[in-house]
Amino acid sequence: MKTDYDVVIVGGGAAGLSAALYTARAQLRTVVIEQLATGGQLMITSDIENYPGFPEGVLGPELSQMMTNQATRFGVEIEYDSILNLKVDDPIKSAVGADRTYTAKAMIIATGGEHNKLEVPGEEELSGRGVSYCATCDGNFFAGQETVVVGGGDAAMDEGLYLSRIVKKVTVIHRRDELRATKVLQQRAFDTPNMEFKWSHTVREIRGNGSVDRILLNDLKSGEDYELPVSGVFIYVGFHPNTAFLGKTLPMDPGGHLLTTMQMETPVPGVFAAGDARQFSDRQLGNAVGDGITAGLSAYRYITEHLQD
């Protein structure tokens, strides 16, 4: 079976680079295809304090470069291209890019995902400077301070409860007059003394000089705009995996997450998925790395057990 590579990995974030490291060290010809720059969410993450091995923390872009250098040291090729679609039904898997088509014996999809944005002034400018989409990642930076959580679903309540153990106060901003979260999470939040709720409110603007120090709120019932002093804004208004380009190529859940086994196998033999693109991801760096390692090992086993020349 003649192919360009043994393994094609679509996506060059933490999951994709970890998978590539393992397949390349197993002497499999490996290419990582990334649209812009390797690193994924690491490239927009400032200080990372919850990844083992870095007791003083590490900058996201710095860790991304380390991971990329480690992968390429073992022969991983990095190609910058936009993948338009995949062909996975045949033994030879193809990733059709804007520049060329990449063929391989096995394929790993590690395209990650993105948090939905509020799309308000100040959100992008202050991202990583008080605006966050992950309390588990960034909560400790706000110890003893006042924060807000924007959203009313399970993720908002989960992360708000996590924050409540660290910060002085959590104010939940929700555009409706009731939460969408499960009743159990709602009750836990209501029972938490330092969690407060502003119903029927939206965020108009996030403000601060270099870092967040206040937000502009709108009371949907009265129409009033007013400022609220805060140090951190944690936004949970949805998350979408970067899988739209797949169309109906592979089975997904209603949210667009790829279905996999614990070994990162999709229902299509020889096609694996890892990281935030797959169902039940915890959206943590450590999980992405673990997923990538598992996917890389599974791809190696698939090739050696089923496709030995």
C-alpha positions in Angstrom: 0.0 0.0 0.0 1.8 3.1 -1.2 0.9 6.4 0.6 2.5 9.7 1.2 2.7 9.0 4.9 1.9 6.3 7.4 -0.1 8.8 9.6 -1.8 12.0 8.7 -2.7 14.2 11.7 -5.2 17.0 11.1 -4.7 19.7 13.7 -1.5 20.8 15.4 -2.5 21.6 18.9 -1.5 19.7 22.0 -3.4 16.6 21.1 -2.1 16.5 17.5 1.5 17.2 18.5 1.4 14.5 21.2 0.0 12.0 18.8 2.7 12.9 16.3 5.5 12.5 18.8 4.4 8.9 19.5 3.8 7.9 15.9 7.1 9.4 14.8 9.1 7.7 17.6 7.5 4.4 16.4 9.1 5.0 13.1 5.9 5.9 11.3 6.1 8.6 8.6 4.0 11.4 10.2 2.7 14.7 9.0 0.8 17.3 11.1 -1.4 19.6 9.0 -2.2 22.9 10.7 -4.0 25.9 9.2 -2.2 28.7 10.9 0.3 27.9 13.6 0.9 24.9 15.8 -0.2 25.0 19.4 -3.9 25.5 19.1 -5.4 27.0 22.3 -1.9 27.2 23.8 -1.2 30.1 21.4 -3.9 32.2 23.1 -3.1 31.1 26.7 -0.8 33.2 28.8 0.3 31.5 32.0 -0.2 27.8 32.4 0.1 26.7 36.0 -1.7 23.3 36.0 0.5 21.3 33.6 2.9 18.9 35.4 6.6 19.6 35.1 6.5 23.4 35.3 6.5 24.3 38.9 6.8 28.0 38.1 4.3 27.8 35.3 4.9 28.3 31.5 3.7 30.5 28.8 1.3 28.9 26.3 3.2 29.9 23.2 6.5 28.8 24.8 5.1 25.4 25.6 3.7 25.1 22.1 7.1 25.8 20.6 8.7 23.1 22.9 6.1 20.6 21.8 6.6 21.4 18.1 10.4 21.2 18.4 10.2 17.9 20.2 7.9 16.4 17.5 10.0 17.7 14.6 13.2 16.4 16.3 11.8 12.9 15.7 11.0 13.6 12.0 7.5 14.9 12.1 6.7 17.1 9.1 4.6 20.2 9.7 2.5 21.4 6.7 0.4 24.6 6.8 -2.7 24.0 4.8 -6.5 24.2 5.1 -8.1 20.8 5.0 -11.3 21.0 3.0 -12.6 17.4 3.4 -11.5 13.9 4.2 -11.9 10.6 2.3 -11.8 7.8 4.8 -13.9 4.9 3.4 -11.0 3.2 1.6 -7.9 1.6 3.3 -5.9 4.6 2.1 -7.1 7.7 3.9 -6.9 11.1 2.2 -7.0 14.6 3.6 -7.9 17.0 0.8 -6.3 20.4 1.4 -6.4 23.7 -0.4 -2.8 23.1 -1.5 -2.6 19.3 -2.0 -4.0 16.0 -0.9 -2.2 14.0 1.8 -2.6 10.2 1.8 -1.9 7.8 4.7 -2.6 4.4 6.2 -4.1 6.0 9.3 -5.6 9.4 10.2 -5.9 11.2 13.5 -8.3 14.2 13.8 -7.2 16.7 16.4 -8.8 19.9 15.2 -9.8 21.1 18.7 -12.5 23.5 19.3 -13.3 27.1 20.2 -15.3 28.8 23.0 -18.2 30.8 21.8 -17.6 34.5 22.3 -19.8 37.3 23.6 -18.6 39.5 20.8 -18.6 42.6 22.9 -16.0 45.4 23.0 -13.0 44.6 25.2 -13.5 40.8 25.1 -10.7 40.1 22.6 -8.4 42.9 23.8 -8.5 41.7 27.4 -8.5 38.0 26.7 -5.9 36.5 29.0 -5.9 39.7 31.0 -9.0 39.1 33.0 -11.2 37.5 30.3 -11.1 33.7 30.5 -13.0 30.7 29.2 -11.6 28.3 31.8 -11.9 28.7 35.5 -10.0 25.4 36.1 -7.1 26.9 34.1 -7.1 30.5 35.4 -9.1 30.6 38.6 -6.1 30.8 40.9 -5.0 34.1 39.3 -8.1 35.7 40.9 -7.8 34.4 44.5 -9.5 36.7 46.9 -10.9 38.9 44.1 -14.4 39.5 42.7 -15.3 37.8 39.4 -18.3 37.2 37.2 -19.4 34.1 35.3 -21.4 34.7 32.2 -23.9 32.0 31.2 -26.6 29.8 32.7 -25.8 26.2 31.7 -24.0 23.3 33.3 -20.5 24.6 32.3 -21.2 28.0 33.9 -22.4 26.5 37.1 -19.6 24.0 37.3 -16.9 26.6 36.8 -18.7 29.1 39.0 -18.7 26.6 41.8 -15.0 25.9 41.2 -14.3 29.6 41.3 -16.3 30.1 44.5 -13.7 28.1 46.5 -10.9 30.5 45.3 -12.3 34.0 44.8 -14.0 36.4 47.1 -17.2 36.6 45.1 -18.8 35.1 42.0 -21.6 37.0 40.3 -23.4 35.0 37.7 -24.7 37.1 34.7 -27.6 35.4 32.9 -29.8 36.9 30.2 -32.8 34.9 31.3 -34.6 34.8 34.6 -33.8 31.1 35.2 -30.9 28.8 34.7 -30.6 26.1 32.1 -28.2 24.0 34.2 -29.3 20.8 35.8 -31.3 21.1 39.0 -28.5 19.6 41.1 -26.0 22.1 39.9 -28.5 25.0 40.3 -29.1 24.1 43.9 -25.5 23.8 44.7 -24.9 27.3 43.2 -27.9 28.8 45.1 -26.6 27.3 48.3 -23.1 28.7 47.9 -22.8 31.9 50.0 -20.4 33.8 47.8 -22.3 33.2 44.6 -24.8 35.9 43.5 -27.1 36.1 40.5 -28.0 38.9 38.2 -31.0 37.8 36.2 -32.1 39.2 32.8 -28.8 40.9 32.3 -26.3 41.0 29.5 -22.7 42.2 29.2 -22.4 45.2 26.9 -18.6 45.8 27.3 -15.6 44.6 29.2 -13.4 47.5 30.4 -10.0 48.0 31.9 -6.6 49.6 31.2 -4.3 46.6 30.5 -6.5 44.2 32.6 -10.1 43.9 33.4 -11.4 46.1 36.2 -15.1 46.5 35.4 -17.8 45.5 33.0 -20.8 47.4 31.6 -24.0 45.6 32.2 -27.5 46.0 30.7 -30.6 45.2 32.7 -32.9 43.8 30.1 -36.1 44.6 32.1 -35.4 48.2 33.1 -33.1 49.0 30.1 -30.6 50.5 32.5 -26.8 50.3 31.8 -24.4 50.4 34.7 -20.9 49.3 35.6 -19.9 46.5 37.9 -16.3 46.4 39.3 -14.7 43.0 38.8 -11.2 41.6 38.2 -12.1 38.5 36.2 -14.8 37.6 33.5 -15.3 33.9 32.9 -17.5 33.3 29.8 -19.5 30.1 29.2 -21.9 30.7 26.4 -21.1 27.5 24.5 -18.3 25.7 22.9 -18.1 24.3 19.4 -15.6 21.7 18.1 -13.8 22.5 14.8 -15.5 19.6 12.9 -17.8 21.4 10.5 -15.5 20.7 7.5 -16.1 17.0 8.0 -19.8 17.2 6.9 -21.2 13.7 7.3 -17.9 11.9 6.9 -17.8 10.6 10.4 -20.4 10.1 13.1 -20.8 12.9 15.6 -23.0 13.8 18.5 -25.6 16.6 18.2 -22.9 19.2 19.2 -20.6 18.1 16.4 -18.1 16.2 18.6 -16.6 13.1 17.1 -17.7 9.7 18.6 -14.7 7.6 19.8 -13.9 4.7 22.0 -11.6 5.0 25.0 -8.8 4.1 22.6 -9.7 7.2 20.5 -11.1 5.0 17.6 -13.9 6.4 15.5 -16.4 4.0 14.0 -14.3 4.1 10.8 -11.3 1.7 11.0 -8.0 3.5 10.8 -9.5 6.9 11.7 -8.9 8.2 15.3 -9.8 11.5 17.1 -8.3 13.2 20.0 -8.7 16.3 22.1 -11.5 18.8 22.1 -12.9 17.6 18.7 -14.1 14.4 20.3 -17.0 13.7 22.6 -16.5 13.9 26.4 -13.4 15.9 26.3 -12.7 17.8 29.6 -11.0 20.6 27.6 -7.8 20.5 29.6 -4.3 20.5 28.3 -3.4 17.3 30.2 -6.4 15.5 28.7 -5.5 16.7 25.2 -2.0 15.3 25.6 -3.3 12.0 27.0 -5.8 11.7 24.1 -3.1 12.4 21.6 -0.8 9.8 23.1 -3.6 7.2 23.1 -4.6 8.0 19.5 -0.9 7.7 18.4 -0.5 4.3 20.0 -3.9 3.2 18.6 -2.8 4.3 15.1 0.5 2.4 15.5 -1.4 -0.8 16.5 -3.8 -0.4 13.7 -1.1 -0.1 11.1 1.1 -2.9 12.5 -1.8 -5.3 13.0 -3.8 -4.7 9.8 -1.6 -3.0 7.2 1.8 -4.5 7.4 3.4 -4.5 3.9 
